Amino acid sequence: MSVRHPVLVPGPTRASRRASLLAASLAALIASAMSAGCSGDGPTSATIDGSLRDWNLLLVTLDTTRRDHLGCYGKSDARTPTLDSLAEGGVVFDRAVAQAPITLPSHASILTGLNPPSHGVRGNGVYALPDRHATLAEMLSDAGYATAGVVAAFVLDRRFGLDQGFDHYDDDPATMQDQGTNDPSRAGSVVTATALRLVDSMPDPDRPYFLWAHYFDPHHPYEPPARFAEPHPETRAGRYQGEIDAMDAAIGRLLDGLRERGKLERTLVVVVADHGEGITGPHAESTHGLLLYEDTLGIPLIVHADGAIAPGRRDAELTRQIDLVPTILELLEIERPAGVPFDGASFADRLREPLDPSAPEGTSPPAAQEPTYAYSESFLGWDSYGWSPIFQVSTTRWKYIEASRKELYDLASDPEEAHDVAATENARVEAMSAALSRLRGGDGFDAGAFAKSVITNRDDAARLRALGYVESADPAPAITDPSTLRHPADSLDLFDAIDETRFLQTEGQHDRALEKIDTVLAQDPRNYLALALRAESLQARRDYANAAETLRRLVELRPEEPSTLGRLGTVELRLAAAFEQSRSPVIAKRHEEAAMRAFERAVELGSLDVAPYLGLGRHEVARGKFPRAIELLEMARDLDDRLASVHYLLGFARGEDGDPAGALEALERAFALAANSPALRIEIQRTRATNRLRLEEPDRAIEHLQWILDRNPSPQVAGEVRTAIDRIRRVHR
């Protein structure tokens, strides 16, 4: 691949061009060192000729970061010296656009160069990036780079597919969850320490590296460390700014650590946000994800290559996240892999453009042609609430939004998007709607690719909910007539009420949560998440009858959703047990049958929640249908290997089905997991003794039974066990 070297001023020789480049870089470094708050947080200068071949790559992604909250984008009270220093020594992009206002789809676009309809990741926690798509890490690994990534939130856990191509992918939030903590994210200071540890573990110091560091700090709820909170007002915006400042400090420590290790020279640094935050502005949503206004789509983007890219410039052209991969490959002089498509296009030439000596300082050369469209989408409203999905295409000046209604904004005269001019710009609306259809892959709102569903279990769903992300573990049904759906922009009060309901539930205030969610359902009775939350609080209050009725309504709306069917089956079993205790066997039988129907359907749909398999397995054991029970219980075990009850029932069924050795294997695991359940351990030991006898091991059988006696069981149990031991001794003496 031929690559043009930077040309800063016209000159007859390569030497003069190189001298101009170094002089410009030196001037920028001196200015940076003299400016307040910018003391050495940027990379160290390297004497090179402009080629970035074999340079390292540091990709820093800023979660939930508005560009207008950084000093280099004009925020006067921002304390962001690290990013400001990088900006002074690099190129700042004033019209960078996110491809989605939520984390996973946006990062998938950053790492593949594809729009969401192409890579198929259309939401958080539901989809995983397919293996067939090449990531930046895979391309750089194939080019000889060592690759390492560290992510700060469960939403980027490796199960969602972004680990492809990384030699080391540290997604420790999921590991912390498995160790019993309740924190689905980690602070920037931990990300920095982990990233430096990954760099230290790279075995070949001469091999170029690609390091991706993801920072999650400025994310709701905003809880900055005290020293970063104090300079700002005690408001949501002030606390949000404090978290951005804390993140900046953590990034500064990362750069310092790389510099101390000699790993920062010859490093291309790319800093980009996945999306912004709707905390202020005329279209302010309480967080992000629903809407596609500039509050959440306008993102910071800084590119810095000390000594190779002319510093101190601002670029006003439309730039997209999907443009990053082709740009990085061209800058690093890595050939685009054969057969790998990109929706984005390289803007490397804009980084190398000569500066016009007569142009005002800090400006970019004029664009040679009208830029292409930036595409963005959000399915959050549809997936979680049953509202209209929302899409946009934009140029440098114009922005078209399509949902259950159409909007058009002239960003040049109306940067806050306060005046919808769609009614008076019919031709432009028609043209941009056609462009949107092409980028989306068709006219339908559900056009384009949808990646394979990753239907998470309840623990995973709880982690995502703790981050304020996707509420359904299943993809929503197909969209029929979007014009009949609620527009997300008209539903922000309901969104906030649902968010408050979730907070009340985490505080255990289920009576108040029900009052709040019922106000939502009064206005929006088909709201998916509101119904699910209502059922959750009713279950917490042990009002299983109303919980079942609510879940039945939800199943009517989303009949193909296995997680809801699994919950319905669990609640129906609770009702069956209650009526059994009240000596109403006919009613109890009716609810038990309803539970099994719900479980069967959930299994047919491929549920990845253990409850349907366990419920059906227990039912088949009771009916003596042991082969079917074993099949179901093995599926339950494969989904969650930590449940003692699954292993116990599996062992019991195997023994009854003529496999005592397999039974003992399952029962051994069950016994180890049941350390905190003395009653279950007694039943396990009894079943182990039975299977030892089947293997003609009477002494081992007596050992299991003696274990029960040594624990001082109830007189009834003790009597039964002594009788069994005496019988074994008589028969096998």
C-alpha positions in Angstrom: 0.0 0.0 0.0 1.5 3.4 -0.9 1.2 6.0 1.7 1.7 9.7 1.3 3.9 11.3 3.9 2.8 14.5 5.7 3.5 17.8 3.9 3.2 20.8 6.2 4.3 23.6 3.9 5.2 23.7 0.2 8.8 22.9 -0.3 11.1 21.5 -3.0 12.8 18.8 -0.9 11.9 16.0 1.4 14.4 17.4 3.9 12.6 20.7 4.1 9.2 19.0 4.6 10.7 16.9 7.4 12.2 20.0 9.0 8.8 21.8 8.9 7.1 18.8 10.4 9.5 18.6 13.3 9.4 22.3 13.9 5.6 22.3 14.0 5.7 19.3 16.5 8.3 21.1 18.6 6.3 24.3 18.7 3.2 22.3 19.8 5.1 20.6 22.5 6.5 23.8 23.9 3.0 25.4 23.8 1.6 22.4 25.6 4.2 22.4 28.3 3.6 26.1 29.0 -0.2 25.8 29.1 -1.9 25.3 32.5 -3.1 21.8 33.2 -1.2 20.2 30.3 2.1 19.4 31.9 3.4 16.3 30.1 0.3 14.1 29.9 0.7 13.6 26.1 3.1 11.2 24.4 6.8 11.9 24.1 8.1 13.2 20.8 9.9 10.9 18.4 12.2 11.9 15.6 10.6 10.2 12.6 9.7 11.1 9.0 6.0 10.8 9.2 5.6 7.1 8.5 3.6 5.1 11.1 4.7 1.7 9.9 5.2 -0.6 12.9 4.0 2.0 15.4 2.0 0.9 18.4 -1.7 1.7 18.6 -3.4 2.9 21.8 -7.2 3.0 21.5 -9.0 4.7 24.4 -12.8 4.5 24.4 -14.7 6.8 26.7 -18.0 5.5 27.7 -20.9 7.9 27.9 -18.8 11.0 27.3 -20.2 14.2 25.8 -17.7 16.2 23.9 -18.9 19.5 25.3 -17.7 18.4 28.8 -14.1 18.3 27.8 -11.8 21.3 28.0 -10.5 20.9 24.5 -14.2 21.2 23.3 -14.8 24.4 25.2 -15.9 23.4 28.7 -14.3 26.1 30.8 -14.6 24.3 34.2 -13.5 20.9 32.9 -10.4 19.5 34.6 -9.3 17.3 31.7 -5.6 18.1 31.2 -4.8 14.7 29.8 -7.3 14.8 26.9 -6.6 18.5 26.4 -2.9 17.9 26.0 -3.6 15.1 23.5 -5.8 17.5 21.6 -3.2 20.2 21.5 -0.6 17.8 20.2 -3.0 16.1 17.7 -6.2 16.6 15.7 -9.6 17.3 17.2 -12.7 16.3 15.3 -15.7 18.6 15.9 -18.2 16.6 13.9 -17.7 13.0 15.0 -20.8 10.9 15.1 -21.6 7.7 17.0 -23.3 4.9 15.2 -25.5 4.0 18.2 -26.2 5.7 21.6 -25.5 2.5 23.5 -22.3 0.8 24.4 -22.1 -2.6 22.7 -23.4 -1.7 19.2 -21.2 1.4 19.2 -18.1 -0.5 20.2 -18.8 -3.2 17.6 -18.8 -0.4 14.9 -15.6 1.1 16.3 -13.8 -2.2 16.1 -15.2 -3.5 12.8 -15.8 -0.4 10.6 -19.4 -1.6 10.0 -22.7 0.0 10.7 -25.1 -1.9 13.1 -27.2 -3.3 10.2 -24.0 -4.9 8.8 -22.5 -6.4 11.9 -25.9 -7.2 13.4 -25.3 -6.1 17.0 -28.4 -4.0 17.5 -28.6 -3.8 21.3 -26.9 -4.5 24.6 -27.0 -7.9 26.2 -29.0 -9.5 23.4 -26.6 -10.0 20.6 -23.0 -11.1 20.1 -20.7 -10.0 17.3 -20.5 -13.0 14.9 -17.2 -14.6 14.4 -17.4 -14.0 10.6 -16.8 -10.3 11.1 -13.1 -9.3 11.3 -12.2 -7.0 14.2 -9.3 -4.4 14.3 -7.6 -6.7 16.8 -7.7 -9.6 14.4 -6.4 -7.5 11.5 -3.5 -6.1 13.6 -2.7 -9.6 15.1 -2.4 -10.9 11.6 0.0 -8.1 10.8 2.2 -9.1 13.7 0.9 -7.0 16.6 0.6 -8.1 20.2 -3.0 -7.3 21.2 -4.6 -6.7 24.6 -7.8 -5.2 25.7 -9.3 -4.2 29.0 -12.9 -3.3 29.4 -14.6 -1.7 32.4 -18.2 -3.0 32.3 -20.0 -6.3 31.9 -21.8 -5.0 28.8 -18.5 -5.6 26.9 -18.0 -9.1 28.5 -16.3 -11.5 26.1 -19.6 -13.4 25.6 -20.7 -10.5 23.4 -18.0 -11.2 20.9 -15.6 -8.2 21.0 -12.7 -10.3 22.3 -12.0 -11.6 18.8 -8.4 -11.2 17.9 -7.1 -10.2 21.4 -4.2 -12.2 22.9 -5.4 -11.0 26.3 -8.9 -9.7 26.9 -9.5 -8.6 30.5 -13.2 -8.4 31.3 -12.8 -8.7 35.0 -16.2 -7.2 35.9 -17.8 -10.6 35.0 -15.1 -12.4 37.1 -15.9 -10.2 40.1 -19.5 -11.1 39.7 -18.7 -14.8 39.8 -16.7 -14.1 43.0 -19.8 -12.8 44.6 -19.6 -9.0 44.3 -22.4 -6.9 42.9 -20.3 -4.4 40.9 -20.8 -4.9 37.2 -18.2 -2.2 36.3 -14.9 -1.0 37.6 -13.2 2.4 38.0 -10.8 4.0 35.6 -7.9 3.6 38.1 -8.5 -0.2 37.9 -8.6 -0.1 34.1 -5.3 1.7 34.0 -3.6 -0.7 36.4 -4.9 -3.7 34.5 -3.9 -2.2 31.1 -0.3 -1.6 32.3 -0.2 -5.1 33.7 -1.2 -6.4 30.3 1.5 -4.4 28.6 4.1 -5.7 31.1 3.0 -9.3 30.3 3.8 -8.9 26.5 6.8 -11.2 26.0 8.4 -9.5 23.0 9.4 -5.9 23.7 10.3 -5.3 20.0 6.9 -6.3 18.7 4.4 -3.5 18.1 1.4 -3.6 20.3 -2.3 -2.7 20.1 -3.8 -1.8 23.5 -7.5 -1.0 23.9 -8.5 0.6 27.2 -12.2 1.2 27.9 -13.2 3.7 30.6 -16.7 3.6 32.1 -16.5 6.2 34.8 -18.9 8.9 33.6 -21.9 6.6 33.8 -25.1 6.9 35.8 -25.3 6.9 38.8 -22.7 9.7 38.9 -20.6 9.1 42.0 -17.2 10.8 41.4 -14.4 10.5 44.1 -14.6 13.5 46.5 -11.5 15.3 45.1 -13.1 15.3 41.6 -16.6 16.2 42.8 -15.6 19.2 45.0 -14.7 21.7 42.2 -18.2 21.2 40.6 -21.8 22.0 41.7 -23.7 19.3 43.5 -26.0 18.7 40.6 -26.3 15.8 38.1 -24.3 17.8 35.5 -21.7 18.6 38.2 -21.3 15.1 39.3 -21.2 13.9 35.7 -18.3 16.4 35.1 -16.5 15.1 38.2 -16.6 11.6 36.8 -15.2 12.8 33.5 -12.4 14.5 35.4 -11.7 11.3 37.3 -11.5 9.4 34.0 -9.1 11.9 32.5 -6.8 11.5 35.5 -6.9 7.7 35.1 -6.0 8.1 31.4 -3.1 10.4 32.4 -1.8 7.7 34.7 -2.0 5.2 31.8 0.1 7.5 29.5 2.6 8.1 32.3 2.9 4.4 32.9 3.5 3.7 29.2 6.0 6.5 29.0 7.9 5.2 32.1 8.1 1.7 30.4 9.4 3.2 27.1 6.1 2.2 25.5 4.7 5.5 24.5 7.1 6.7 21.8 6.0 5.7 18.2 2.4 5.3 19.4 -0.7 6.3 17.5 -3.2 7.4 20.1 -6.9 7.4 19.2 -9.4 8.6 21.8 -13.1 8.3 21.0 -16.4 8.0 22.9 -18.9 5.3 22.3 -21.7 7.9 22.8 -22.7 10.9 24.8 -25.2 11.5 27.6 -28.6 13.2 27.5 -28.0 15.0 30.8 -28.7 18.5 29.5 -30.1 20.2 26.4 -33.5 20.6 24.8 -33.9 16.9 24.2 -32.4 15.8 27.5 -33.2 12.2 28.4 -32.1 11.2 31.9 -29.2 9.1 30.5 -28.9 7.8 27.0 -30.0 5.1 24.5 -33.5 6.1 23.5 -32.9 9.2 21.3 -30.6 10.2 18.4 -30.0 13.9 19.0 -26.6 15.4 19.2 -26.5 15.1 23.0 -25.8 11.4 22.7 -24.5 11.1 19.1 -22.0 14.0 19.0 -18.8 12.5 20.4 -15.3 13.5 21.1 -12.6 12.2 18.8 -8.9 12.9 19.1 -6.1 11.5 17.0 -2.5 12.0 18.1 0.7 10.7 16.6 3.6 12.8 18.0 5.9 13.8 15.2 3.9 12.2 12.4 0.6 14.1 12.3 0.6 17.9 12.4 -0.6 19.0 15.8 -3.0 21.7 17.0 -5.7 21.3 14.3 -9.4 21.0 14.3 -11.4 19.1 11.7 -15.0 20.1 11.1 -15.9 17.4 8.5 -18.3 14.7 9.2 -16.4 11.7 10.7 -17.9 8.4 11.9 -16.9 5.7 14.3 -16.9 3.3 11.3 -14.1 5.4 9.6 -11.6 4.5 12.4 -10.6 1.0 11.3 -9.8 1.9 7.7 -8.0 5.1 8.8 -5.9 3.2 11.4 -4.9 0.5 8.9 -3.9 3.1 6.3 -1.9 5.2 8.9 -0.1 2.0 10.1 0.5 1.0 6.5 -1.3 -2.3 6.9 -3.0 -3.7 3.9 -6.8 -4.1 4.1 -7.5 -7.8 4.5 -8.9 -9.4 1.3 -12.6 -9.9 1.4 -13.2 -7.8 4.6 -15.8 -5.2 3.9 -16.0 -1.7 5.6 -18.9 0.6 5.7 -16.5 3.4 6.7 -13.8 5.1 4.7 -10.3 6.2 5.7 -9.8 9.9 6.6 -6.0 9.4 6.8 -5.5 12.0 4.0 -7.2 14.6 6.1 -4.7 13.9 8.8 -1.8 14.4 6.4 -3.2 17.5 4.6 -0.8 20.5 4.4 -1.7 23.5 6.4 -2.6 26.6 4.3 -0.2 29.4 5.6 -2.9 32.0 4.9 -5.7 30.1 6.8 -6.6 31.1 10.3 -4.7 29.1 13.0 -6.4 25.8 14.0 -8.5 25.3 10.8 -8.6 22.3 8.4 -8.4 22.5 4.6 -11.8 22.8 2.9 -13.5 19.5 2.1 -13.1 18.5 -1.5 -16.6 17.1 -1.7 -19.8 16.7 0.2 -19.2 14.1 2.9 -21.1 10.9 3.0 -23.9 10.1 5.4 -23.5 9.1 9.0 -25.9 6.4 10.0 -27.1 5.8 13.6 -29.9 3.7 15.2 -31.4 2.6 18.5 -33.6 -0.4 19.1 -33.7 0.2 22.9 -37.2 1.7 22.9 -38.5 -1.2 20.9 -36.7 -4.1 22.6 -37.5 -2.9 26.1 -40.6 -0.9 26.0 -42.5 -1.6 22.8 -41.9 1.9 21.5 -40.8 2.8 18.0 -37.1 2.1 17.0 -35.3 5.2 15.8 -32.8 5.9 13.0 -30.9 8.8 11.7 -28.7 9.8 8.8 -26.8 13.1 8.7 -24.3 15.1 6.7 -22.1 17.9 8.1 -25.1 20.2 8.0 -28.4 18.2 7.8 -29.8 15.6 10.1 -32.8 13.4 9.3 -34.5 11.2 12.0 -37.0 8.5 11.3 -39.2 6.8 13.9 -43.0 6.7 14.1 -42.7 10.2 12.7 -40.0 12.0 10.6 -37.8 14.9 11.7 -35.3 17.1 9.8 -32.8 19.6 11.4 -30.4 22.1 9.9 -27.5 21.8 12.3 -25.7 24.8 10.8 -28.5 27.2 11.9 -30.0 25.1 14.6 -27.3 23.1 16.4 -29.6 22.3 19.4 -32.2 20.7 17.0 -35.0 22.8 18.3 -36.8 23.4 15.0 -38.0 20.5 13.0 -38.1 21.6 9.3 -39.3 18.3 7.8 -42.6 19.8 6.7 -41.0 22.5 4.6 -38.1 20.4 3.1 -40.0 17.6 1.3 -37.3 16.9 -1.3 -34.5 16.7 1.3 -36.6 14.4 3.5 -37.3 12.1 0.6 -33.6 12.0 -0.4 -32.4 11.4 3.1 -35.1 8.8 3.7 -33.9 6.9 0.7 -30.3 7.1 1.9 -31.4 5.8 5.3 -33.2 2.9 3.6 -30.0 2.0 1.7 -27.9 2.1 4.9 -30.4 0.2 6.9 -30.6 -2.6 4.3 -34.2 -2.1 3.3 -37.4 -0.1 4.0 -38.5 -2.2 7.0 -37.7 -1.0 10.4 -36.3 -4.4 11.2 -34.1 -4.5 8.0 -30.5 -5.4 8.0 -28.7 -8.2 9.8 -29.4 -9.2 13.4 -26.6 -11.1 15.1 -27.3 -14.4 16.9 -29.2 -13.9 20.1 -27.3 -14.3 23.3 -30.2 -14.9 25.7 -28.6 -14.3 29.0 -29.6 -15.9 32.3 -31.2 -13.9 35.1 -27.8 -13.2 36.8 -26.5 -11.7 33.6 -29.7 -9.7 33.0 -29.3 -8.3 36.6 -25.8 -7.2 35.8 -27.0 -5.3 32.7 -29.9 -3.8 34.6 -27.4 -2.6 37.2 -25.7 -0.7 34.4 -29.0 0.8 33.2 -28.9 -1.2 30.0 -31.1 -3.6 28.1 -33.9 -5.1 30.2 -35.0 -8.0 28.0 -32.8 -11.0 27.5 -34.7 -11.8 24.3 -35.0 -9.9 21.0 -38.3 -8.2 20.5 -40.8 -9.5 17.9 -40.9 -8.2 14.3 -42.1 -4.7 13.8 -45.4 -4.5 11.8 -46.7 -1.0 11.6 -44.2 1.5 13.3 -46.5 4.4 12.7 -48.8 3.1 15.5 -46.0 2.9 18.1 -45.1 5.5 20.7 -42.3 7.8 19.8 -39.4 7.5 22.4 -39.2 11.3 22.5 -42.8 11.4 23.7 -42.1 8.8 26.4 -39.3 10.3 28.5 -41.5 10.7 31.5 -42.4 7.0 31.4 -38.7 6.1 30.9 -37.9 8.1 34.1 -40.7 6.5 36.0 -39.5 3.0 35.0 -36.0 4.0 36.1 -37.3 5.1 39.4 -39.2 1.8 39.8 -36.0 -0.1 39.3 -34.3 2.0 42.0 -37.2 1.3 44.4 -36.9 -2.4 43.7 -33.2 -2.4 44.5 -34.1 -0.8 47.8 -36.7 -3.4 48.5 -39.6 -0.9 48.4 -41.9 -3.0 46.3 -45.2 -1.3 47.4 -43.9 2.0 46.2 -42.5 0.4 43.1 -45.9 -1.0 42.2 -47.5 2.3 42.6 -45.0 3.9 40.3 -45.1 1.2 37.6 -48.9 1.2 37.6 -48.9 4.9 36.6 -46.8 3.9 33.6 -49.1 1.0 32.6 -52.1 3.3 32.9 -50.7 5.3 30.1 -48.9 2.5 28.2 -50.5 -0.8 29.0 -48.4 -2.7 26.4 -45.1 -1.6 27.8 -42.9 -4.7 28.0 -40.5 -3.7 30.7 -43.2 -2.1 32.9 -45.1 -5.4 32.9 -41.9 -7.4 33.7 -41.1 -5.0 36.6 -44.7 -5.3 37.9 -44.4 -9.0 38.0 -41.1 -8.8 39.7 -42.4 -6.7 42.6 -45.5 -8.9 42.9 -43.3 -11.9 43.2 -41.3 -10.2 45.8 -44.5 -9.6 47.8 -45.5 -13.3 47.2 -48.6 -12.2 45.4 -48.2 -15.0 42.9 -51.7 -14.9 41.5 -51.3 -11.3 40.3 -47.8 -12.0 39.2 -49.0 -14.8 37.0 -51.7 -12.7 35.5 -49.2 -10.0 34.7 -46.8 -12.5 33.1 -49.6 -13.9 31.0 -50.2 -10.5 29.6 -46.6 -10.2 28.8 -46.6 -13.6 27.1 -49.5 -12.5 24.9 -47.4 -9.5 23.8 -44.2 -11.4 23.3 -45.1 -15.1 22.9 -41.6 -16.1 21.6 -39.7 -14.8 24.7 -38.4 -17.8 26.6 -37.3 -15.8 29.7 -40.8 -14.6 30.3 -42.2 -18.1 29.9 -39.7 -19.4 32.3 -40.7 -16.9 34.9 -44.4 -17.7 34.3 -43.7 -21.4 34.9 -41.9 -20.6 38.2 -44.8 -18.5 39.4 -47.4 -21.2 38.4 -45.4 -23.7 40.4 -45.6 -21.4 43.4 -49.4 -21.2 43.0 -49.6 -25.0 42.7 -47.7 -25.4 46.0 -49.9 -22.9 47.7 -53.1 -24.7 46.6 -51.6 -28.1 47.6 -51.1 -26.8 51.1 -54.6 -25.4 51.3 -55.9 -28.9 50.3 -57.2 -27.8 46.9 -55.6 -30.6 44.7 -57.6 -29.9 41.6 -56.6 -26.3 41.5 -53.0 -27.2 42.4 -52.9 -29.7 39.5 -54.2 -27.0 37.1 -51.4 -24.6 38.0 -48.8 -27.4 37.8 -49.9 -28.2 34.3 -49.8 -24.6 33.3 -46.2 -24.4 34.7 -45.1 -27.4 32.6 -46.7 -25.9 29.5 -44.8 -22.7 30.0 -41.5 -24.6 30.7 -42.0 -26.8 27.7 -42.4 -23.8 25.4 -39.4 -22.1 26.9 -37.3 -25.2 26.3 -38.6 -25.4 22.7 -37.5 -21.7 22.2 -34.0 -22.5 23.4 -34.1 -20.8 26.8 -30.7 -20.3 28.4 -32.3 -19.8 31.8 -32.0 -23.0 34.0 -35.4 -22.8 35.5 -37.5 -24.4 32.7 -35.1 -27.4 32.5 -34.9 -27.9 36.2 -38.7 -27.5 36.6 -39.4 -30.0 33.8 -36.7 -32.4 35.0 -38.1 -32.5 38.5 -41.5 -33.1 37.1 -40.3 -36.0 35.0 -38.5 -37.5 37.9 -41.7 -37.5 39.9 -43.5 -39.2 37.0 -40.8 -41.9 36.7 -39.8 -40.7 33.2 -36.1 -40.9 33.9 -34.6 -40.8 30.4 -36.4 -37.5 29.7 -35.5 -36.2 33.1 -31.8 -37.0 32.6 -31.9 -35.2 29.3 -33.4 -32.1 30.8 -31.3 -32.1 33.9 -28.1 -32.4 31.9 -29.1 -29.3 29.9 -29.8 -27.5 33.2 -26.3 -28.5 34.4 -24.7 -27.3 31.2 -26.4 -23.9 31.7 -25.4 -23.6 35.4 -23.0 -26.1 37.0 -23.3 -24.5 40.4 -26.8 -25.7 41.5 -26.7 -28.6 44.0 -30.4 -29.4 43.3 -29.7 -30.0 39.6 -26.8 -32.4 40.3 -28.8 -34.2 43.0 -31.9 -34.8 40.8 -29.6 -35.9 37.9 -27.9 -38.4 40.2 -31.2 -39.7 41.5 -32.5 -40.1 37.9 -29.4 -41.8 36.6 -29.5 -44.3 39.5 -33.1 -45.1 38.8 -32.3 -45.5 35.1 -29.7 -48.2 35.8 -26.5 -46.1 35.8 -25.3 -46.1 39.5 -21.7 -45.0 38.5 -23.0 -42.0 36.7 -25.3 -41.3 39.6 -22.5 -41.3 42.1 -20.5 -38.8 39.8 -23.4 -36.4 39.9 -24.1 -36.9 43.6 -20.5 -36.2 44.5 -20.8 -32.8 42.8 -24.1 -32.2 44.5 -22.6 -33.0 47.9 -19.8 -30.5 47.4 -22.2 -27.7 46.3 -24.7 -28.3 49.1 -22.3 -27.3 51.9 -24.9 -24.8 53.2 -27.9 -27.1 52.9 -27.8 -29.8 55.6 -31.2 -31.2 54.7 -30.2 -31.7 51.0 -26.9 -33.2 52.1 -28.8 -35.9 54.1 -30.9 -36.8 51.0 -27.7 -36.9 48.8 -26.1 -39.3 51.3 -29.1 -41.5 51.3 -29.1 -41.6 47.5 -25.3 -42.3 47.4 -25.8 -45.2 49.8 -28.5 -46.6 47.5 -26.2 -46.5 44.5 -23.3 -48.0 46.4 -25.5 -51.0 47.1 -26.4 -51.2 43.4 -22.6 -51.4 42.8 -22.3 -54.0 45.6 -20.3 -51.8 47.8 -22.1 -52.2 51.2 -19.3 -50.8 53.3 -19.3 -47.6 51.3 -23.0 -47.4 51.6 -22.8 -47.7 55.4 -20.2 -44.9 55.4 -22.7 -42.5 53.7 -25.4 -43.5 56.2 -23.1 -43.2 59.2 -22.3 -39.7 58.0 -25.9 -38.8 58.5 -26.0 -40.3 62.0 -22.8 -38.4 63.0 -24.7 -35.1 62.3 -27.4 -35.8 65.0 -30.4 -35.8 62.6 -34.0 -35.8 63.9 -35.2 -38.9 65.8 -37.3 -40.0 62.8 -34.4 -39.7 60.3 -31.9 -41.3 62.8 -34.3 -44.2 63.2 -34.7 -44.7 59.5 -30.9 -44.6 58.9 -30.2 -47.1 61.7 -32.8 -49.5 60.3 -31.2 -49.2 56.9 -27.7 -49.9 58.3 -28.9 -52.9 60.2 -30.6 -54.2 57.0 -27.4 -53.8 55.0 -25.3 -55.6 57.6 -27.8 -58.5 57.7 -28.0 -58.9 53.9 -24.3 -58.4 53.2 -22.7 -60.1 56.2 
